[in-house]
Amino acid sequence: MRALPSRRHFARRSRLQRWAGLTARLCLLPLALLAPLPALAAELPIFDAHMHYNVEARSLLSPEQVVALWRRLGITGVLATSRPNQGTLDLMAALAREGRKDIQLVPFLRPYRVQPDRDDWFSNPEIEKMVEAELKRGIYRGIGEFHIFGRDADAPYVARMARMAKQRGLWLHAHADEDAVERILRHAPGVRMIWAHTGMSTSIDKVEEMFARHPSLVGELSYRSDMEDNGQLSPRWRALLLKYPDRFVLGTDTWVTSRWSQVPDIIATYRRLLAGLPPHTAEKIAWRNGLAMFGAQ
Ligand SMILES: [Zn+2]
């Protein structure tokens, strides 16, 4: 894993890129008078449906630097879910201070205070109390990302939380194996769920079968390394994305601090892979689906 670049690195890179962008625009200026710039037109906006601004990252990147990074990369929507939730609140405050409306932030309630909560949140009464207290803020559009596998999804709190989410119109964002997804959907049939990493290692045939049976399931595509085949979108994934163009979203999943330095590459990879789809479908997966799920605010 690469080390996190310093703030200076981001600043330097940003200056360099601005300079490179300016030079490119100056060189192309005569052409630009004749035709629209295809390079700019091809730059798909991105809705990042899996972003964490965790406590470790907060000590290295200010909310303003995170927002600046999003803007530089063309990320126009972000589903934010942070440990603890203060990270998400800080980002909301930074965007509110700016007063610009070019980035839509969709806050999700993460049921974790500290990293070890990930292992037993579903059986810890303190977490249930924390979730209840956080929900009183009235800002969250969903609960997650949470980790749950197999029979743990039958814990009484998971069932209660899934039913509560369905009742209140909240989404779930689950990092789960297919067994846990099925159990949650049995507790609360029809509850809307983002399946983090689309199961990560779940076979594509199984994903397809689950999508057919569960119309409320949306797949988030981070860490699906099988999407790329010789630098291009794999034919099998292409077929699945074309079959369910309204049910996939992208994510950066900045779950460890080192992942922040990879965000530009992650976004570039998504844009490269999506270029293998018809533009209308690529747009949906890049950002329109996220917008349709959560609406403009
Ligand atoms: Zn995650």
Boltz pocket constraint, residues with backbone or C-beta under 6 A from the ligand:
constraints:
  - pocket:
      binder: B
      contacts: [[A, 50], [A, 52], [A, 145], [A, 196], [A, 253], [A, 254], [A, 255]]
      max_distance: 6.0
